[in-house]
């Protein structure tokens, strides 16, 4: 029972950093996420674009939260839904607010073993130093 990741590709898409002034924000920029069914039954694909500070020394990592079990998420209108939760984690231990970013492309294909599918995907970007996060809730699109 669980999530089986059959494909995971992380790549930096630009080599020249771009600037965004986040001095008034305590959170990272939320990732852009497209979730879809694939032609293979019970297999899903996530295409994620994440703005990661350009001064990190190690590439980000992709994590499955709660072993893939659905989590409860509040969305607009006060509605609570079940979502599968994923985290893109990076370590930026600089003491200054991030202003220079690079784009990272993350493509994930996963299948469910003994688990029900959900209608929502929660994908969060998390800086582990200090521990802060920002996320996006996405619905799964039909192939």
Secondary structure, 3 states (H helix, E strand, C coil): CEEEEEEEEEEECCCCCEECCCCCCCCCCCCEEEEEECCCCCEEEEEEEEEEECCCCCCCEEEEHHHHCCEEEECHHHCEEEEEEEEEEECCCCCCCCCEEEEEEEEEEEEEECCCCCCEEEEEEEEECCEEEEEEEEEEECC
